[in-house]
Amino acid sequence: MAQESHRLPYGDGRDALLSAVVEVVADKGLRGATYRSVAARAGVNHALVTHHFGSMEGLLVATMEWSVRRSIEETGLTGVADFEGNFADSLIESVSAEPELQLFQFEMILESRRNPRIRAMVEHLYASYVETVEDALKRRGLDTDNEASLAIFAALDGLMLQFVTFGNPAKIRAAVTQVGRMVSALGEANGTTGEPPAH
């Protein structure tokens, strides 16, 4: 991985385990996530996994939901349609600070090809991201649909995969900015200005 990895902040108990799963899976892949490895990374007794989540699968479900919420908040994805703003900078900075969040999700995506139970988690992950993009476009007065939102998110998703793999923030930032121009062109094609609708 090209970026320097920064330890995610830990809370107590439950939050510590969620953060630990992200780190372990980012470092060792999903098969490296065991009761003991996660508990050791969190600095807690492995019995807390069953206490808080019931099972390792329950822990993975909770971690996926937590990681998606955190990614949306930290990357500023809700501002994807603010093409005159600093969305590209916010995205690059947040992924640089916590690449483990993206790596964890990419590992889960790959594993979902082999595991139907994880596939359901991944489908929910993508639905959350695409819905966030679609809501952002609508707030800008852009008449879009799920397919356009999916395409925009897919572009950003692929760029972040390249970023956590190869680095080169300047190149990736330029590409994210180009996605913003595509969003702007979407508004022009639909005969809208890209300005938030008046209330």
Order of alpha helices (4+ residues) and beta strands (2+ residues): alpha-alpha-alpha-alpha-alpha-alpha-alpha-alpha-alpha
